[in-house]
Amino acid sequence: MPALAPRRVAVLGLGLIGGSLVRRLAAAGLTVTGYDADPGTRAIARTAAAMAGRTRAWSVAGSVAEAVEGAEAVVCAVPLPALGRVLDAVAATGYEGLLTDVTSVKEPADALAAGHAPRARWVGGHPMAGTERSGFAASDPALFEGCAWVLGLDRQTRVADWTALAALYTGIGARVVPATSAEHDAAVARISHLPHLVAAALATGATRGPVGPLALALAAGSFRDGTRVAATVPALTAAMTGANAAALRTELDGLRARLAELRHLLDAADPAAALLPALAEGHAVRATWPPGSGEPETVAADADPLLELGRAGGWVTGVADDGRSVTAVRPV
């Protein structure tokens, strides 16, 4: 674990993300305390800690105050609708340290942090590592290996706090991506929130009309892959997409326009020939994703070069011990 990384971490919320983070940080040798509002989840997490063994275990607190006591960083691993209540509980303890989250929409989370926990040092975060499963039972300490973990870098963000969290998350194998909250929300509307709505529409549409039962009987790989995220708990998807409505409206309008173009091509005298250029363009994008990695480079740990790195699609893989620079990689 890099020298700048916090050594004592509290994780509030022990679902898929929080549970996976507790497991991974404990395995890295950090002192980790978890808490969940659900007594049953706390009991499951305590049992799992006992089975993990003393050198890889975490503790489970009975309250937010107990979890936060002595922490150098607090991670709010709860859905956006619960974030305000958790931030209130953190603020009630008098905590003024490093505070972050894992919610998938950053501008609303920033506003909640400013209003509910203004004394803490806030850095919004979002690991792009979810699955359609949920709960502590689905947690996996390998969940973050190689994943993109966005850390918000806005005007109010202290770069020293940003680099401390970047050190923590690169220390568990994540690729830390710097971005402003507005840039993050626009990007995830396109590559995460829009696919959730499309998956729901495809799944629902499959059952419609007289061929619905036959269609489901014939469904195979294309249907499975296109609808996978429709298996996510609906309340979680609704909270995520609803909170990013402004950016998502733009992306839905763009998708409708592209689908209308494809529909028009089907009216051509030779539909296959007419569709080929559009399909070839999509094939090229998918065939070159994910992009390759360039050679590691050193980037100054300042807002402007870090944001330029993120806008270029690059990421941070490590933080220098003095916090003045990061090791970065750009896509090729």
Secondary structure, DSSP 8 states (H G I E B T S, - for coil): --TTS-SEEEEE--SHHHHHHHHHHHHTT-EEEEE-S-HHHHHHHHHHHHHH-GGG--EE-SSHHHHHTT-SEEEE-S-HHHHHHHHHHHHHTT--SEEEE--S-HHHHHHHHHHH-TTSEEE-EEES---S--SGGG--TTTTTT-EEEEE--TT--HHHHHHHHHHHHTTT-EEEEE-HHHHHHHHIIIIIHHHHHHHHHHHHHT-STTHHHHHHH--HHHHHHHGGGGS-HHHHHHHHHHTHHHHHHHHHHHHHHHHHHHHHTTSSSHHHHHHHHHHHHHHHHHT-S--B---EEEESSHHHHHHHHHTT-EEEEE-TTSSEEEEE-B-
